[in-house]
Amino acid sequence: MEDEIADVFAGVPHGVVVDATFGAAGHSLKLLRTFEWMRILGIDRDPSAIANGEKIVAANPDIADRIVLRHGTFNQIHQFMRSLAITELSGALFDLGVSSPQFDVPARGFSYRNEGPLDMRMDTTAKLSAADVVNGYDTERLTRVIREYSDERFAFRIAKAIVAHRPISTTTELSEIISAAIPAPARRTGGHPAKRTFQAIRIEVNNELDILPGALDDAIDATTSGGRIAVLTYHSGEDRIVKRVFSEAEVDPTLENIATPFAHPTQSAYKRVRRVRVRETPTENEIVRNPRSKSARLRVIEKSPMPSSSPVMAGA
């Protein structure tokens, strides 16, 4: 959805946009080539993504002075801003989930179709791997991970099967165990039967959902008036978190509730952010070019200007 993302940031104040999930650099390159005024702070927890990004920057000297890359997680936005003396952002982009380069390399262990080690670490320097989760969690904990992070209705059956077949060493072995644990009628619908469980284990390994709310709050706080925060999600767990954080951000917590004689106590009419786009989906052409984008949902908010005078009471 590169064209849609470029459109999102077309009217933001000139300055720095954070690409909080730099990946293969597709979004950053599109933004830099579309907007000559824009600078990019690219963050990625995968060292190989940063190394590849540095090669891309070196091969494109026309953008080299407008992009800086940092290895880390997207909840380190404030930390990186301070180290680079960036005081505010023009916007932030979060393209959540696993990137295509990670998924396409069997040795990274993300794929349930190709044989590889049980790894799934986005940050290859991290300690916890899929092998630790698969071979170390008890049935109850494994069930909770699978159910909460993938909405898998056969989570308990799958967890029991995994524990019963330990030790498990490869992705294909795990995929076969998961598939066999799911009733035959259910295996024939909804895509590959191991997809949801692999997703859940990946989320657990990388602590993806736990750090997301704080990272979004940090991005909202750091963004200047008129700036925008755009998030692409790929499953319901991510999307629920983004929807909640964005909804909560609409109300300024520093403003007290104001009682009126006409209604129950209400919040000031001022809202910190406004919703710009909700649940925009990829076009058919985009899905053909990249089938993995089929489940993508785009949510965008814009930072509101601070009120210039005393808050106006709702209903006044």
N, C-alpha and C positions, 0 to 999 in steps of 0.2 A: 504493500500500500504506500509506496514511496511518493506518488503524486499527491495522495490525500494528506500525507504527513507534511509535505512541502506547503500545501495550501493552508494547513493549520497554522504554520508559523509565518505566513506571508505578511501579516499586519502587526507583528509584535515589535516592541521598541528595539532599536539596534543594540547589539551587545553579544553576550555569551549565552549559548544554549547548551545545556548538558545532555549528552547522549549517554544515559545512565546504563545502557546495555549495548556497548559499542559493537560487539559481535564481528561480523564480516565487513563492517564499515559502510554498508549499503545506504542507510538513512543519512549518515553523516556526510558522505560524498554528495548525495543528492542535495542536501541543504546547502553545503558550501558552494556547489556549482550554481545553485539557483539564486542565492543571496550573497552578493559580494561583500556586504557589510558584516555578515555573521562570523562569529568565532565559535569554535566547538571545544568543549571539555568532554573528552570521551573516556568513559569508565567501563572496565570489564574485569570480572574476577578470574577470567581465563588467561593465563600468561601467553598462550599461543595466539589469542585474539589480539593482545597488545603487540606482540612481536610482529604479527602479520600487518597490523595497522601501521606500525613504524615503517615497514617496507613500502606500504602504499603511500605514505606521506613522503618518503624519500623519492619515490618515483613520480610524484606530482608536486614539484617545487612551487607551483602557482598557489597551492593551498597550505604549504608547509608552515607559514607564519600565522595561520588562522586556526590551528588545531593543536591541542596538547592532549596526550594520552596518560592515563593513570591506571595502574593495576590495583584493583580493590573491589569492594562491593558497593552497591548503590546506596547503602545507608551511610556512606562516608562523604556525601556531597559537601557538607559543611567543612569537613576536614580538608578536602582538596581545595575548596574555595579559599580558605584561609591561607594555605600554603602558596597559592598563586596570587594572593592579594585581589581576589575577585569579591566585590562587595555585594553584588546582586546579579540575578539571572534574568535573561529575556525569556527564558522558558526551559522546559525539561521534557525529555522523551524517554519513556520506558517501554521497551519491546520485550515483554516477559517470555519466560519459557526457555527451552533449549534452542540453540542456534543450529542452522543446517550444517556448518562445518563440524560441530560436535556430534551431531546425530549420524553424519555420513561416514565417520571414522570408526570402524568396529572396535578398535583398540580402546576407545573411550568408554565403551560399555553402555551406551545409551540405547542401542537398538535391540529390539526383541526379535528381529528378523535375521540379523547377522551375528555370527559367533564372535565373542570377545570376552574379556575379563569382566567380573562384576565390579565396575568402578563407578561411573556416573558422576564423578566429581567435576563440576564446572571449573573450580580452582584446583588444579592438579597438585598444588602444594598443601592442600587441606588434609587432615588426618582421616576423617570419617569417610568411608567408601560404601558402595552398595554391598560389598562382601560382608562388611561389619553388620549392616542392617539385616541382611538375609540370613546370615549364619549366627548372629549374636542376639537378636531380639527374641523374647519369648512370645508365645502365641498371642497373648492378650495385647502386648504392645504392638506387635506386627499387625494384628487385626485393626487396631485403632488407626495406625498409619495408613493402611490401605483404604479403610472406610472414609476417614476424614479428608484425605487428600485426593481421592478419586471418585467418591460416591459409588464405590464398587459394592453391589448388594451381596456378592458372595465372598466378602472379605474374610469371614471366619473360616470358611472352607479352604480358601486359598492359603491363609496363614497356617492352618493345620497341616496342609499338604507340604508346604515349604519346610516346616519344622521336622516333619516326618522323613524328608528326603535329604537332610543335611549329612555331610557338607555338600554345598552346591558351589561350583567354581566358574561356570560360564553363563553367558546371557541366554544361549539357546537351551541349555539345560533348565534354567529357571523358567523360560518361556513355555517349555513343554510341560513342566510341573503345574504351572498356573493354568494352562489350557485344559489339562486333564482334570483339574479340580472343579471346573465350571461345568454345569450340566450341559449335555449335548445340544438341546434346543437353544439355550442361551449363547452357545458358541457360534451358532449360525447367523447371528444378527449383531449389529453394532460394531463392526470392524474386528480387528484382531483381538482375541480374548485376553491377551496379556497386556494390551496397551494401557489400560487404566492402572494396573498394578505397577508397571514400570514407571508410569508417571508419578505415582504416589511415593515410590522408593526414591526416585530422583529428587522430589521435593523435600523429602526427609533428609537426604544426604546433604543437600545444599541449603537447607534452612530457608527456603525461598519465601514462604508465606509469612514466617515470623518477622522477618526484617522489612517486609514490604510496607506496612502501615507507617512506620517511623520514617522510612525513606520518602514516601509520598508527602508526609507532613513537612519534612525538611525542605523538599523541593518547593512546596507551596510557600513556606515562610521566606525562602530565599528569592522568590520570583517577584519582580517589580510590577507595578500597576500596568495593566495592559498585556503583561506576559502570559504565556499559556503553558499548561502541563497536559501532555498527551500520553495516554497509556493504551498499549495494545495487549489484550489478554487472550488466552487460548483455552481456558477451561473455567468452570463455574466458580471454583474456589478463589482464583485470582480475581475474577470479575466481581464477586461479592465484596471482597476487601476494597477494591477500587471504588465501587459504588458507595460503600459506607464512608470511606475517608473523604470522598468528594462531597457527599451530602453533609457530613459534619463540618467540613471546611466552609460551607456557605455562611455559617453563623460565626461572628467574631466573639470568641470566648472572653475577651477583655471588656465587652460592653455588658452592663448589668441589665437584667430584665426590668422592664418599665411597666408599672401598673397603670391601667387606664380605667376611667369610670364606665367604659363601654364594653369591656370584655375581661377575660382572665388576663393575668400578667403576660405580656408578650415581649419578644425580643425587639430591639431596634430594627428598623426597616433596612438598615445597612447590611449588606452581605459581602463577606471577604472575597468570594469568587462567584462567578456565574457559569452555568453549564452552557457549553457551546455545541458539543455534539455528543450523542449517546448511541452506542451500539451500532455504529456504522459498520457494514460488512463488506468484505472484498467483492470486487466485480467478478463476473464469470471468467473474463479473460485472465484476471490475476490468479484465480483458482486453477485455471488450466496451466499457467506458467509455473505456479508453485502450489501444488495440492495441499501442502501443509498449512497454507493460509486460510483454508476453508473455515476453520473454527474461530478465526480472529475477530475480535470486537474492539472498536475504538471508542474511548471516552476522552473527552477534552473539556477542561475548564479554563477560564480566564480570570486572572487576578483583578479584582475591582479596585478603583482608586479610593483612597481614604476619604471619608467625608470631610468637607471643608469647614463645617460648623457643627453645632450640637446635633446629636442624633434626632431624627424625626420619628415620633412615635407611630407605630403601626396603627392604622385606623384613625389617625388624627386628621 
